């Protein structure tokens, strides 16, 4: 009889431990260490600039670190022109619209560039005057976010 109670005691202990381990799930903040954007932007002296932008963040804090920008001018006079730049970037709030997130790229060589983070995650380039860049037809252009969003769905989505 004593041997059976020892077996049941070990089974009860295992069940108790597994019940404790199955507690509520804690929320985890997912940090995108790398984001990649691609698209074709307008060009004054060519058919467009094929653009590939990689933004890097600190994997722990999510703070902006570096960027790599690769551009190819399509049908530029004298053949395709290739330009690659890198440097630091920062994320700021627009002083005219606090809801707007500005991404400012500061290359090691060359002028700074600014982009607006759109609601769908894409980046819209800004002109030197701070206006959204447009193509020849007057349509706004943007670099498409290629990095998938791996974060869990928002809790408001569960209610729908």
C-alpha positions, 0 to 999 in steps of 0.5 A: 500500500505504501508503494502505491501512495509513493507512485500517486505522490509523484504523479500529483507532484508532476501535475502540480508542477505542470499546472504552475508552468502553464500560468498566464503568458507574459507579453514579449516586446519584439524588436526588429533588428533589421528592416528592409525597404525597396522601390523605385523613386523619381529621378530628374535625369533618368526613368527612376532610381531603383532603391534598396534600403536596410535599416539596422537597430540595436537588437536589445533596445531597438535604438536606431544604429546604421543604414545601408542604401543602394541606388541604381539609376535606370536608363541614366545618361551614360549607362546605369549609375550605381550609388551605395551609401551608409551611415547613421539614422534617427527616428524623430517626431515631425514638429508640425504633426506629432503623429508622423514619424520621421526617419532621417538618414545621415550618410558618412558622405553626402546630404541627409535624407528624410522619410515618413513612416506610413501607417502600412509600414512603408517609407515615403521620401520627403523633398528638401522642402519637407513635402512627400516626393511624387512621380511624374504623374503626381502620385506619391511614391514610397519604399515598400517594407519587405521585412515581415511583421512577426509581432503578435496581433494586437489585442484589439484584433482578438475582439473582432 
